[in-house]
Amino acid sequence: MPSLVGRENLLRKVRFPRLVVPLSVALTCFFNLCMNLIVVFIFILASGVSPMWSWLELPVLLALLVTISAGVGMLLSALYVRFRDIQPIWDVVCQVLFYASLILIPIEKLQEHKGDVLGIPLLHIWLVNPVADLMQQYRHALLGAPSSSTVGFVNGTHGGINVLAAAGGWADLAIPIGIVVLVVVAGFWVFNKSAPSIAENL
């Protein structure tokens, strides 16, 4: 978010495509994530998990995560130039996204929960969040599927079910996919519209 404001002097003095700034931040975070994943893979292999074909999904999942991050980065960095009040709002949104992204709660626990909101199962509400879908698919790709079934809660499994099986099909993933497309398109459009006047507004 503060990537443009933090480079105010550079933006005022040098003419270059403004889009480079948020994309360079997203790329830097991507490299840091890749370095951290090396450590994760060392621990996974040391825990006795054998390499699996599902690991080939990881580059695609990483690309999706970087795409979402870049879209959000473009949108927030352009808005932050004019509206500095969005920082505390985004801090709260980040906390909500963290707890709503299946990082701390296994998807199997949500499957056990039979409650619903307005007739919609809690699991389906949770999977509207594209970050939750990505986190679940990461878990599935890294650790494999439950041993006896790809649908339903299975005791004693170390992996997770495929997010497609959890959601119930591609139709149920249309909303999170639409959110990703909307965020990236909106971020690109808002940034491009703001780019010519960014230096002046700083």
FIVEX-199448 format. One line per field, with one value per atom (N, C-alpha, C, CB): residue number from 1; residue in three letters; x, y, z. Coordinates in steps of 0.02 Angstrom, whole numbers, always signed. Glycine has a CB too. Layout:
REM residues N
nr: NUM ... $
rest: ALA ... $
px: X ... $
py: Y ... $
pz: Z ... $
This chain:
REM residues 202
nr: 1 1 1 1 2 2 2 2 3 3 3 3 4 4 4 4 5 5 5 5 6 6 6 6 7 7 7 7 8 8 8 8 9 9 9 9 10 10 10 10 11 11 11 11 12 12 12 12 13 13 13 13 14 14 14 14 15 15 15 15 16 16 16 16 17 17 17 17 18 18 18 18 19 19 19 19 20 20 20 20 21 21 21 21 22 22 22 22 23 23 23 23 24 24 24 24 25 25 25 25 26 26 26 26 27 27 27 27 28 28 28 28 29 29 29 29 30 30 30 30 31 31 31 31 32 32 32 32 33 33 33 33 34 34 34 34 35 35 35 35 36 36 36 36 37 37 37 37 38 38 38 38 39 39 39 39 40 40 40 40 41 41 41 41 42 42 42 42 43 43 43 43 44 44 44 44 45 45 45 45 46 46 46 46 47 47 47 47 48 48 48 48 49 49 49 49 50 50 50 50 51 51 51 51 52 52 52 52 53 53 53 53 54 54 54 54 55 55 55 55 56 56 56 56 57 57 57 57 58 58 58 58 59 59 59 59 60 60 60 60 61 61 61 61 62 62 62 62 63 63 63 63 64 64 64 64 65 65 65 65 66 66 66 66 67 67 67 67 68 68 68 68 69 69 69 69 70 70 70 70 71 71 71 71 72 72 72 72 73 73 73 73 74 74 74 74 75 75 75 75 76 76 76 76 77 77 77 77 78 78 78 78 79 79 79 79 80 80 80 80 81 81 81 81 82 82 82 82 83 83 83 83 84 84 84 84 85 85 85 85 86 86 86 86 87 87 87 87 88 88 88 88 89 89 89 89 90 90 90 90 91 91 91 91 92 92 92 92 93 93 93 93 94 94 94 94 95 95 95 95 96 96 96 96 97 97 97 97 98 98 98 98 99 99 99 99 100 100 100 100 101 101 101 101 102 102 102 102 103 103 103 103 104 104 104 104 105 105 105 105 106 106 106 106 107 107 107 107 108 108 108 108 109 109 109 109 110 110 110 110 111 111 111 111 112 112 112 112 113 113 113 113 114 114 114 114 115 115 115 115 116 116 116 116 117 117 117 117 118 118 118 118 119 119 119 119 120 120 120 120 121 121 121 121 122 122 122 122 123 123 123 123 124 124 124 124 125 125 125 125 126 126 126 126 127 127 127 127 128 128 128 128 129 129 129 129 130 130 130 130 131 131 131 131 132 132 132 132 133 133 133 133 134 134 134 134 135 135 135 135 136 136 136 136 137 137 137 137 138 138 138 138 139 139 139 139 140 140 140 140 141 141 141 141 142 142 142 142 143 143 143 143 144 144 144 144 145 145 145 145 146 146 146 146 147 147 147 147 148 148 148 148 149 149 149 149 150 150 150 150 151 151 151 151 152 152 152 152 153 153 153 153 154 154 154 154 155 155 155 155 156 156 156 156 157 157 157 157 158 158 158 158 159 159 159 159 160 160 160 160 161 161 161 161 162 162 162 162 163 163 163 163 164 164 164 164 165 165 165 165 166 166 166 166 167 167 167 167 168 168 168 168 169 169 169 169 170 170 170 170 171 171 171 171 172 172 172 172 173 173 173 173 174 174 174 174 175 175 175 175 176 176 176 176 177 177 177 177 178 178 178 178 179 179 179 179 180 180 180 180 181 181 181 181 182 182 182 182 183 183 183 183 184 184 184 184 185 185 185 185 186 186 186 186 187 187 187 187 188 188 188 188 189 189 189 189 190 190 190 190 191 191 191 191 192 192 192 192 193 193 193 193 194 194 194 194 195 195 195 195 196 196 196 196 197 197 197 197 198 198 198 198 199 199 199 199 200 200 200 200 201 201 201 201 202 202 202 202 $
rest: MET MET MET MET PRO PRO PRO PRO SER SER SER SER LEU LEU LEU LEU VAL VAL VAL VAL GLY GLY GLY GLY ARG ARG ARG ARG GLU GLU GLU GLU ASN ASN ASN ASN LEU LEU LEU LEU LEU LEU LEU LEU ARG ARG ARG ARG LYS LYS LYS LYS VAL VAL VAL VAL ARG ARG ARG ARG PHE PHE PHE PHE PRO PRO PRO PRO ARG ARG ARG ARG LEU LEU LEU LEU VAL VAL VAL VAL VAL VAL VAL VAL PRO PRO PRO PRO LEU LEU LEU LEU SER SER SER SER VAL VAL VAL VAL ALA ALA ALA ALA LEU LEU LEU LEU THR THR THR THR CYS CYS CYS CYS PHE PHE PHE PHE PHE PHE PHE PHE ASN ASN ASN ASN LEU LEU LEU LEU CYS CYS CYS CYS MET MET MET MET ASN ASN ASN ASN LEU LEU LEU LEU ILE ILE ILE ILE VAL VAL VAL VAL VAL VAL VAL VAL PHE PHE PHE PHE ILE ILE ILE ILE PHE PHE PHE PHE ILE ILE ILE ILE LEU LEU LEU LEU ALA ALA ALA ALA SER SER SER SER GLY GLY GLY GLY VAL VAL VAL VAL SER SER SER SER PRO PRO PRO PRO MET MET MET MET TRP TRP TRP TRP SER SER SER SER TRP TRP TRP TRP LEU LEU LEU LEU GLU GLU GLU GLU LEU LEU LEU LEU PRO PRO PRO PRO VAL VAL VAL VAL LEU LEU LEU LEU LEU LEU LEU LEU ALA ALA ALA ALA LEU LEU LEU LEU LEU LEU LEU LEU VAL VAL VAL VAL THR THR THR THR ILE ILE ILE ILE SER SER SER SER ALA ALA ALA ALA GLY GLY GLY GLY VAL VAL VAL VAL GLY GLY GLY GLY MET MET MET MET LEU LEU LEU LEU LEU LEU LEU LEU SER SER SER SER ALA ALA ALA ALA LEU LEU LEU LEU TYR TYR TYR TYR VAL VAL VAL VAL ARG ARG ARG ARG PHE PHE PHE PHE ARG ARG ARG ARG ASP ASP ASP ASP ILE ILE ILE ILE GLN GLN GLN GLN PRO PRO PRO PRO ILE ILE ILE ILE TRP TRP TRP TRP ASP ASP ASP ASP VAL VAL VAL VAL VAL VAL VAL VAL CYS CYS CYS CYS GLN GLN GLN GLN VAL VAL VAL VAL LEU LEU LEU LEU PHE PHE PHE PHE TYR TYR TYR TYR ALA ALA ALA ALA SER SER SER SER LEU LEU LEU LEU ILE ILE ILE ILE LEU LEU LEU LEU ILE ILE ILE ILE PRO PRO PRO PRO ILE ILE ILE ILE GLU GLU GLU GLU LYS LYS LYS LYS LEU LEU LEU LEU GLN GLN GLN GLN GLU GLU GLU GLU HIS HIS HIS HIS LYS LYS LYS LYS GLY GLY GLY GLY ASP ASP ASP ASP VAL VAL VAL VAL LEU LEU LEU LEU GLY GLY GLY GLY ILE ILE ILE ILE PRO PRO PRO PRO LEU LEU LEU LEU LEU LEU LEU LEU HIS HIS HIS HIS ILE ILE ILE ILE TRP TRP TRP TRP LEU LEU LEU LEU VAL VAL VAL VAL ASN ASN ASN ASN PRO PRO PRO PRO VAL VAL VAL VAL ALA ALA ALA ALA ASP ASP ASP ASP LEU LEU LEU LEU MET MET MET MET GLN GLN GLN GLN GLN GLN GLN GLN TYR TYR TYR TYR ARG ARG ARG ARG HIS HIS HIS HIS ALA ALA ALA ALA LEU LEU LEU LEU LEU LEU LEU LEU GLY GLY GLY GLY ALA ALA ALA ALA PRO PRO PRO PRO SER SER SER SER SER SER SER SER SER SER SER SER THR THR THR THR VAL VAL VAL VAL GLY GLY GLY GLY PHE PHE PHE PHE VAL VAL VAL VAL ASN ASN ASN ASN GLY GLY GLY GLY THR THR THR THR HIS HIS HIS HIS GLY GLY GLY GLY GLY GLY GLY GLY ILE ILE ILE ILE ASN ASN ASN ASN VAL VAL VAL VAL LEU LEU LEU LEU ALA ALA ALA ALA ALA ALA ALA ALA ALA ALA ALA ALA GLY GLY GLY GLY GLY GLY GLY GLY TRP TRP TRP TRP ALA ALA ALA ALA ASP ASP ASP ASP LEU LEU LEU LEU ALA ALA ALA ALA ILE ILE ILE ILE PRO PRO PRO PRO ILE ILE ILE ILE GLY GLY GLY GLY ILE ILE ILE ILE VAL VAL VAL VAL VAL VAL VAL VAL LEU LEU LEU LEU VAL VAL VAL VAL VAL VAL VAL VAL VAL VAL VAL VAL ALA ALA ALA ALA GLY GLY GLY GLY PHE PHE PHE PHE TRP TRP TRP TRP VAL VAL VAL VAL PHE PHE PHE PHE ASN ASN ASN ASN LYS LYS LYS LYS SER SER SER SER ALA ALA ALA ALA PRO PRO PRO PRO SER SER SER SER ILE ILE ILE ILE ALA ALA ALA ALA GLU GLU GLU GLU ASN ASN ASN ASN LEU LEU LEU LEU $
px: +40 +0 +43 -46 +93 +131 +189 +159 +189 +246 +257 +237 +204 +211 +231 +145 +198 +213 +284 +163 +308 +377 +430 +386 +409 +457 +439 +456 +415 +393 +447 +368 +508 +563 +579 +625 +581 +596 +541 +604 +478 +423 +420 +357 +442 +441 +498 +446 +554 +613 +623 +674 +600 +614 +549 +653 +549 +491 +500 +480 +455 +456 +385 +510 +367 +300 +287 +291 +236 +221 +202 +165 +178 +157 +215 +125 +276 +336 +340 +399 +317 +326 +287 +305 +220 +185 +202 +110 +217 +235 +303 +237 +350 +414 +407 +463 +361 +348 +318 +300 +271 +240 +292 +182 +338 +390 +439 +428 +456 +501 +469 +517 +405 +369 +367 +298 +360 +359 +425 +344 +481 +547 +556 +602 +533 +538 +497 +514 +438 +396 +430 +327 +462 +497 +554 +525 +590 +643 +615 +682 +558 +526 +500 +468 +476 +450 +505 +415 +567 +623 +629 +689 +624 +627 +568 +628 +508 +448 +458 +386 +485 +496 +546 +520 +597 +645 +610 +702 +566 +530 +480 +494 +448 +400 +436 +364 +492 +530 +557 +587 +579 +605 +550 +638 +487 +430 +408 +372 +439 +423 +373 +396 +357 +311 +351 +274 +330 +366 +344 +353 +388 +368 +309 +427 +263 +202 +193 +141 +154 +139 +100 +99 +62 +21 +64 -24 +129 +173 +179 +242 +163 +166 +113 +158 +63 +12 +40 -47 +92 +116 +135 +175 +171 +186 +123 +229 +71 +8 -24 -40 -25 -55 -16 -57 +51 +92 +78 +166 +70 +54 -13 +53 -62 -127 -121 -178 -82 -72 -38 -31 +13 +48 +1 +111 -41 -89 -138 -128 -165 -211 -174 -240 -114 -75 -59 -11 -40 -25 -86 +5 -144 -206 -224 -263 -219 -233 -182 -234 -118 -65 -75 +2 -94 -107 -164 -122 -218 -277 -262 -334 -231 -219 -166 -199 -113 -60 -85 +0 -129 -157 -205 -194 -246 -294 -259 -344 -204 -170 -138 -116 -122 -93 -142 -77 -207 -257 -292 -310 -302 -341 -298 -405 -264 -219 -258 -174 -322 -362 -374 -429 -358 -372 -323 -369 -267 -218 -248 -156 -278 -307 -364 -331 -401 -456 -426 -499 -373 -342 -310 -289 -283 -255 -308 -225 -368 -423 -444 -484 -449 -467 -416 -472 -352 -299 -308 -230 -326 -338 -396 -351 -450 -509 -491 -567 -454 -434 -391 -396 -348 -304 -346 -255 -393 -433 -487 -467 -501 -551 -520 -597 -456 -422 -398 -363 -428 -414 -341 -434 -307 -238 -238 -200 -281 -283 -337 -296 -388 -444 -442 -513 -433 -436 -506 -415 -509 -573 -617 -563 -586 -625 -667 -578 -642 -681 -743 -638 -737 -796 -846 -775 -820 -864 -903 -825 -870 -904 -961 -855 -952 -1002 -1062 -972 -1120 -1180 -1221 -1223 -1196 -1234 -1235 -1206 -1280 -1284 -1306 -1332 -1298 -1320 -1368 -1259 -1430 -1482 -1488 -1468 -1480 -1487 -1425 -1543 -1371 -1309 -1260 -1278 -1233 -1186 -1127 -1161 -1103 -1048 -985 -1031 -972 -914 -916 -909 -975 -981 -971 -1051 -994 -982 -908 -1021 -874 -802 -763 -777 -784 -748 -761 -765 -803 -811 -746 -870 -708 -645 -592 -621 -567 -518 -453 -501 -434 -373 -383 -355 -444 -459 -454 -529 -479 -474 -402 -511 -361 -290 -255 -255 -268 -235 -253 -254 -317 -339 -306 -415 -302 -271 -196 -284 -163 -93 -85 -67 -128 -124 -134 -177 -182 -196 -137 -260 -108 -53 +10 -38 +23 +84 +80 +99 +24 +20 -23 -6 -59 -98 -169 -66 -209 -280 -289 -321 -347 -363 -360 -432 -344 -328 -388 -299 -448 -503 -556 -534 -559 -612 -590 -678 -611 -596 -652 -582 -706 -761 -778 -823 -786 -805 -746 -839 -761 -708 -679 -735 -614 -580 -532 -542 -542 -500 -429 -530 -380 -312 -275 -312 -302 -267 -225 -316 -167 -123 -135 -50 -167 -177 -244 -171 -269 -333 -367 -325 -432 -468 -457 -543 -465 -460 -514 -468 -497 -546 -604 -512 -593 -647 -698 -619 -674 -719 -754 -680 -719 -749 -804 -696 -792 -841 -901 -809 -891 -946 -945 -1010 -894 -889 -869 -955 -856 -833 -885 -816 -949 -1001 -997 -1071 -979 -974 -910 -976 -861 -800 -804 -740 -862 -870 -863 -938 -890 -886 -815 -929 -775 -705 -664 -672 -676 -640 -659 -656 -724 -748 -718 -823 -709 -679 -607 -681 -570 -500 -496 -467 -539 -540 -558 -589 -608 -631 -576 -692 -541 -488 -432 -461 -411 -355 -374 -332 -434 -456 -465 -521 -498 -509 -443 -553 -396 -331 -294 -289 -294 -259 -292 -258 -359 -395 -386 -469 -393 -385 -314 -403 -265 -195 -180 -148 -201 -188 -221 -212 -281 -316 -281 -389 -251 -219 -146 -221 -116 -44 -20 -25 -56 -29 -25 -73 -66 -66 -37 -137 -5 +21 +74 +50 +121 +174 +147 +225 +97 +68 +28 +22 -6 -45 -4 -95 +58 +102 +122 +165 $
py: -61 +0 +64 +0 +71 +133 +135 +145 +91 +86 +150 +28 +182 +244 +302 +261 +307 +362 +357 +362 +297 +287 +304 +217 +308 +325 +392 +270 +437 +503 +540 +545 +543 +580 +551 +579 +485 +453 +467 +377 +464 +475 +547 +457 +593 +664 +681 +708 +644 +663 +623 +655 +561 +517 +496 +455 +498 +475 +401 +518 +359 +288 +262 +249 +204 +178 +167 +112 +199 +196 +126 +245 +86 +18 -25 -15 -5 -42 -45 -9 +8 +11 -43 +80 -46 -100 -170 -90 -177 -243 -265 -242 -218 -237 -259 -178 -227 -248 -318 -198 -331 -398 -450 -399 -433 -480 -494 -452 -442 -451 -497 -383 -487 -531 -603 -506 -610 -677 -712 -671 -677 -707 -727 -659 -684 -701 -763 -642 -768 -827 -890 -818 -885 -943 -966 -926 -918 -936 -971 -873 -947 -979 -1049 -936 -1057 -1122 -1175 -1116 -1153 -1201 -1233 -1166 -1190 -1215 -1261 -1157 -1241 -1283 -1352 -1248 -1354 -1418 -1461 -1407 -1430 -1468 -1502 -1422 -1464 -1493 -1546 -1437 -1535 -1585 -1650 -1558 -1646 -1707 -1740 -1690 -1699 -1727 -1761 -1673 -1741 -1771 -1837 -1722 -1857 -1921 -1918 -1965 -1858 -1851 -1860 -1782 -1907 -1920 -1870 -1992 -1853 -1809 -1838 -1797 -1794 -1816 -1776 -1808 -1806 -1772 -1708 -1818 -1706 -1646 -1585 -1660 -1595 -1537 -1495 -1561 -1525 -1487 -1432 -1534 -1436 -1383 -1319 -1408 -1326 -1269 -1208 -1291 -1214 -1153 -1117 -1171 -1155 -1123 -1087 -1176 -1119 -1089 -1026 -1139 -1030 -971 -914 -990 -931 -880 -847 -910 -886 -857 -812 -912 -833 -792 -726 -830 -729 -667 -622 -685 -652 -613 -575 -658 -611 -578 -523 -630 -538 -488 -427 -520 -438 -381 -339 -406 -372 -334 -292 -381 -322 -284 -229 -331 -244 -194 -134 -225 -147 -92 -48 -119 -80 -43 -2 -91 -33 +2 +56 -47 +43 +93 +155 +64 +146 +205 +243 +183 +207 +240 +275 +190 +245 +272 +340 +224 +354 +419 +475 +423 +465 +516 +506 +518 +443 +428 +390 +388 +427 +394 +356 +447 +369 +336 +262 +371 +239 +169 +122 +158 +148 +103 +68 +142 +104 +67 +22 +116 +41 -2 -66 +34 -60 -119 -164 -98 -134 -175 -221 -129 -195 -235 -289 -191 -269 -317 -374 -282 -358 -410 -460 -377 -435 -480 -526 -440 -498 -539 -591 -494 -570 -617 -673 -580 -657 -708 -763 -677 -742 -791 -824 -758 -794 -823 -860 -768 -877 -907 -979 -864 -1014 -1085 -1097 -1126 -1048 -1058 -1093 -990 -1070 -1099 -1153 -1044 -1151 -1197 -1246 -1159 -1311 -1360 -1363 -1430 -1373 -1375 -1432 -1381 -1485 -1541 -1522 -1598 -1474 -1450 -1414 -1405 -1377 -1343 -1393 -1292 -1448 -1499 -1534 -1550 -1540 -1570 -1527 -1582 -1460 -1413 -1413 -1342 -1430 -1436 -1372 -1492 -1318 -1256 -1222 -1208 -1175 -1137 -1066 -1170 -1023 -953 -941 -902 -925 -914 -974 -850 -1034 -1094 -1113 -1086 -1073 -1088 -1120 -1024 -1180 -1213 -1167 -1280 -1171 -1129 -1139 -1144 -1201 -1216 -1177 -1291 -1173 -1139 -1063 -1153 -1037 -965 -953 -943 -998 -990 -992 -1044 -1035 -1045 -990 -1112 -941 -883 -842 -838 -846 -811 -845 -808 -813 -846 -865 -801 -827 -844 -909 -787 -920 -983 -1042 -981 -1032 -1084 -1101 -1063 -1048 -1059 -1096 -993 -1075 -1107 -1181 -1070 -1196 -1266 -1307 -1271 -1277 -1314 -1322 -1278 -1273 -1281 -1341 -1217 -1345 -1401 -1468 -1392 -1469 -1530 -1549 -1522 -1499 -1512 -1534 -1450 -1503 -1520 -1586 -1466 -1600 -1657 -1714 -1636 -1703 -1757 -1758 -1822 -1802 -1807 -1855 -1830 -1852 -1902 -1972 -1889 -2020 -2087 -2125 -2126 -2117 -2160 -2125 -2190 -2059 -2024 -1953 -2025 -1927 -1857 -1812 -1849 -1840 -1799 -1821 -1806 -1773 -1788 -1788 -1855 -1785 -1783 -1852 -1754 -1857 -1920 -1912 -1944 -1951 -1946 -1971 -1985 -1938 -1961 -1947 -2033 -1906 -1891 -1828 -1882 -1826 -1768 -1717 -1790 -1735 -1689 -1654 -1725 -1635 -1602 -1618 -1526 -1610 -1626 -1572 -1634 -1592 -1546 -1493 -1584 -1430 -1376 -1383 -1308 -1413 -1424 -1473 -1451 -1526 -1574 -1542 -1636 -1500 -1468 -1420 -1431 -1382 -1333 -1366 -1283 -1424 -1459 -1453 -1432 -1422 -1416 -1346 -1435 -1340 -1276 -1221 -1284 -1238 -1187 -1152 -1219 -1190 -1160 -1119 -1214 -1128 -1088 -1026 -1131 -1016 -959 -893 -962 -890 -827 -809 -832 -855 -835 -820 -890 -857 -842 -772 -896 -756 -690 -635 -687 -648 -599 -585 -623 -638 -630 -587 -699 -603 -565 -493 -596 -482 -414 -373 -416 -404 -369 -349 -412 -396 -382 -328 -446 -335 -286 -217 -309 -216 -152 -120 -162 -160 -134 -104 -188 -139 -115 -52 -169 -51 +7 +69 -9 +61 +117 +143 +97 +98 +120 +158 +61 +131 +165 +233 +121 +238 +302 +353 +293 +329 +374 +389 +345 +346 +352 +420 +301 +453 +517 +572 +543 +567 +621 +599 +645 +541 +516 +563 +446 +585 +629 +694 +643 +723 +785 +776 +813 +719 +708 +690 +654 +667 +654 +719 +614 $
pz: +0 +0 +0 +60 +43 +44 -7 +112 -56 -101 -141 -149 -164 -202 -158 -239 -100 -53 -28 +6 -17 +7 -45 +30 -108 -162 -193 -216 -152 -177 -214 -119 -186 -219 -287 -175 -292 -356 -407 -346 -386 -432 -457 -398 -415 -435 -484 -374 -478 -516 -581 -473 -582 -638 -672 -615 -737 -775 -794 -840 -771 -787 -775 -744 -802 -791 -717 -830 -691 -619 -596 -601 -642 -626 -601 -687 -618 -597 -521 -625 -487 -414 -377 -388 -384 -347 -372 -353 -437 -462 -435 -539 -425 -397 -324 -402 -288 -218 -217 -183 -262 -266 -284 -318 -330 -351 -294 -412 -255 -198 -146 -166 -133 -86 -112 -73 -178 -209 -198 -284 -207 -197 -124 -219 -78 -6 +9 +37 -20 -10 -36 -44 -94 -123 -77 -193 -48 -1 +61 +21 +86 +144 +126 +170 +64 +44 +40 -23 +26 +27 +96 +7 +148 +217 +231 +267 +207 +217 +186 +186 +125 +91 +129 +19 +158 +198 +256 +223 +291 +348 +326 +387 +268 +243 +227 +180 +193 +177 +239 +128 +288 +351 +392 +393 +380 +416 +385 +418 +331 +301 +244 +352 +221 +164 +100 +165 +58 -5 -58 -29 -105 -160 -198 -208 -219 -253 -317 -207 -363 -426 -413 -473 -358 -343 -330 -283 -317 -306 -369 -283 -427 -489 -492 -549 -448 -443 -413 -402 -373 -333 -374 -292 -430 -469 -493 -529 -511 -533 -475 -563 -416 -357 -335 -299 -341 -325 -374 -327 -437 -487 -472 -558 -451 -433 -373 -418 -323 -263 -280 -211 -323 -343 -383 -386 -425 -465 -419 -513 -369 -322 -284 -272 -260 -222 -264 -197 -327 -371 -383 -438 -394 -404 -344 -419 -284 -222 -213 -161 -228 -221 -267 -234 -329 -376 -351 -446 -329 -307 -245 -292 -194 -131 -137 -77 -175 -181 -217 -219 -267 -302 -256 -366 -219 -174 -116 -148 -92 -33 -46 -10 -109 -126 -107 -201 -118 -103 -36 -157 -17 +43 +93 +26 +137 +185 +239 +218 +246 +298 +283 +306 +222 +207 +242 +132 +268 +300 +361 +320 +411 +468 +447 +520 +395 +371 +343 +317 +303 +273 +326 +222 +380 +434 +464 +489 +473 +500 +449 +517 +385 +332 +329 +264 +337 +336 +392 +341 +452 +508 +493 +572 +466 +449 +396 +424 +344 +292 +319 +236 +367 +396 +430 +446 +472 +508 +464 +567 +406 +361 +302 +334 +307 +250 +262 +232 +309 +321 +337 +260 +366 +388 +455 +391 +501 +568 +575 +618 +533 +539 +481 +541 +494 +439 +409 +464 +344 +310 +335 +235 +360 +386 +446 +405 +485 +543 +520 +588 +465 +438 +409 +384 +381 +355 +411 +315 +469 +526 +551 +583 +545 +570 +523 +576 +550 +508 +505 +535 +534 +534 +466 +585 +458 +396 +412 +346 +362 +367 +309 +366 +325 +275 +227 +236 +254 +214 +174 +167 +180 +144 +193 +111 +178 +224 +239 +195 +302 +324 +281 +397 +261 +219 +153 +205 +122 +58 +66 +26 +123 +137 +145 +201 +180 +192 +127 +240 +81 +18 -33 -12 -16 -60 -61 -36 -6 -1 -45 +73 -98 -141 -106 -200 -54 -17 +21 +33 +48 +82 +33 +114 -27 -78 -95 -142 -102 -118 -61 -132 +2 +59 +64 +124 +52 +54 -2 +49 -61 -116 -105 -183 -74 -54 -9 -19 +42 +90 +54 +146 +9 -29 -74 -71 -109 -155 -118 -197 -61 -24 +12 +26 +44 +89 +63 +154 +8 -20 +5 -6 -24 -7 +50 -68 +84 +135 +105 +166 +147 +123 +94 +177 +123 +101 +60 +161 +62 +26 +12 +66 -45 -60 -39 -135 -13 +11 +81 -36 +125 +194 +240 +197 +305 +355 +366 +422 +364 +375 +433 +311 +486 +545 +530 +603 +560 +557 +493 +569 +449 +387 +396 +328 +363 +371 +316 +370 +262 +207 +210 +142 +152 +148 +83 +156 +81 +20 -33 +34 -94 -151 -143 -218 -155 -145 -193 -155 -251 -298 -270 -365 -237 -205 -145 -182 -108 -49 -70 -9 -123 -146 -179 -194 -209 -242 -317 -216 -346 -418 -440 -450 -505 -533 -524 -606 -527 -520 -453 -529 -400 -334 -326 -280 -371 -368 -413 -389 -445 -490 -452 -526 -391 -353 -335 -289 -303 -289 -351 -250 -405 -468 -493 -522 -488 -508 -465 -504 -400 -355 -376 -282 -393 -414 -478 -427 -527 -589 -576 -639 -534 -518 -484 -473 -436 -399 -446 -341 -489 -535 -586 -571 -616 -665 -633 -699 -574 -540 -519 -478 -494 -475 -534 -444 -590 -650 -676 -705 -678 -704 -660 -710 -594 -548 -551 -475 -553 -554 -618 -547 -675 -739 -742 -797 -713 -714 -669 -692 -614 -567 -585 -498 -626 -640 -664 -690 -712 -736 -682 -792 -630 -580 -512 -570 -510 -447 -418 -455 -459 -434 -407 -490 -441 -418 -353 -473 -346 -286 -225 -299 -238 -181 -149 -204 $
